[in-house]
């Protein structure tokens, strides 16, 4: 009997279709609005291509070739300053509760530091209580309004942390 292998690694072109399904399924499961969120974001169909710059990176959770989640780091759009956004962090129910959310979040925070960012921003939906709890446990604090121009006007939770 072969033991399964689950790893966090950088996204590859062949991951796009599986990752898109994971992301979109979360919106239906948690009843998150589809407009003004990552669901309607054109990048969601082409995640590999969307993270090919020197100042961004996207990671996936890969279990023996099955993509079960992901998260990325990118400069915050339309905002002055050395600030990144952790974005598009979604997981399949198959890996939730197994520590991959925290591990992925730590991977993204380290990547943000390694890429030279000074501050990290994120947006979330109030329905994603477990994720928000993880962000708070890492020292992210809540903001009263969004920063930059992510286009995600249906996200009602905005958080920030100095790296």
N, C-alpha and C positions, 0 to 999 in steps of 0.2 A: 504494500500500500504506500502510495506516494503522499508525502505531506504537502499541503498547499503552500504556496509562496506568495506573500503579499508584500509589495514594495511601494514606496513613494519614489517616483522618478519624474524627470522632465517629460513634458508632452511630446508625442511624435505625431506625424501626419495621420497615421492610421487610427489614432485615438479619437478623432473628431466625432464620428457618428455615435459611438458608444457614449462619449461624454455628453453630447447634446441630449441624448435620451435621459441620462441621469439628472441633468440640470432641469429639463422640462418636467420630468416626473415629480420633482420636489414641489414645484409650483402647484400642481394639482393636488398632491397629497396634503400640503399645508394650507391650501386655499389662499394662496398669495396672488394678488392681482397680476394679470399677464401683461398689461400695458404699463409702461413706465418702470419696467424692471428688466433684469437680465433675460427674461423670457422673450421679450421683443427685441433685444439687442442683436444687431446683425453679427456681432462677434461670436455669438453662441453657436452658430453653425460652422464656424471656422476658427476654433480656438487655437490650434497650432499656428496658423498664419497670423493670428492676432497678437502673438507673443514672440516675435522674432527680432526685437530691437535689443540694443545693448543695455537698456535700462529697464527691462521687464523679464519676467519668467513665469511659467505656469507649470504646476506639478499635478500628476495624477496618482491615484491609488490604483495599482494594477495587481490583480490576483490571478495569476496564471493566464494572463492575456485578457481578462475581463476587467474593463475600466469601471471602478465603483465609486469614483469621486474625484474631486480636484479643487485647486485653489491657485490664485496667481497674485503677482505683485506687478503694478504698473504705475507710472507717474500719474498723479491726480490731474485729470483733464481740466484745462482752463483755470489753473490756480498758480499764483506766483509762489515760489519758495521750493525748497528741497523736500517735497512731501510726496509720498507714494500712497497708493490705495491697495489694500488687500481686497481682491474681488473674485466673484464667481466661485465661492466656496460652497460646494454642495456634495452630498454623499448619498449613496444608495442605502436603503434600510439594511442591506446585507453586511455593512461594516459599521453602522452606527452603534455606539455604546462600547466599542472595542478599543477606544483610545486613538483612533486614526484622526479624529477632528483636532485633538490637541497636538498630535505629532505633526499634522499638516500645518497647523497654525504656527508652531515653533519653526518649522521649515521655512515658512513664508517670512516670519520675522527675521530669521537669520539671513535670508536672501536679501531682504530690504536693507539690513545693515551692510551686508557685503556689497550691495549695489551703491552704497554711499548715501542712502536717504537718512534724513535727520528726524522725520516725523512720519507716522503711519496713520492713515485715515481708513475708515470703512463705513459702509452702509449696510443695513440689514432690514428685515421685515419684522415687525413685532411678534409675528407668529413663530419665529425661530428662537424660542426661549432658550433652548440648550446651547445654541451657538452664542447668543448674547451673554449667557453666563460664562462661557469660556473666555470671551473677549474681556469681560469685567475682571475675571480672575487673573488676567495678564496685565492688568493696570490700565486698560482703556477706559476713558471717561466719556460720558454722554455729552453731546452738544445739543443746543436748542434749534439748530438749523443746519442744512447741508453746506458743504464746502465744494468749490469747483463746479463743474458742469458734467455730471456723469450721465445725465439723461434719465436717471432712475427716479422719477418724481413720485413714484408710489412707495418708495422705501421710507419708512417713518422713523428709523433709528439711525443716528449718526454718531460715530465714536472716533476718538483720537488718542494717540499716545506718542510721546517723545521717545525716540530710540536712543 
